[in-house]
Amino acid sequence: MKKEETSQAKGGWRTLGVWVTLTFVGLIIAWYFLIKVASENAPEPIPLNQTK
């Protein structure tokens, strides 16, 4: 019985690791597209006149 419990626990930790990895990859992809869309929609920079 103890062997079954430990195998279920290992399976649970493995599933948790998969979910954490998928979430991390999803966040990276979302962050990439957020930066890409924001940079495409960014207004043109206004040049600053330097006074000498």
Residue pairs with C-beta under 8 A, 6 or more apart in sequence:
none
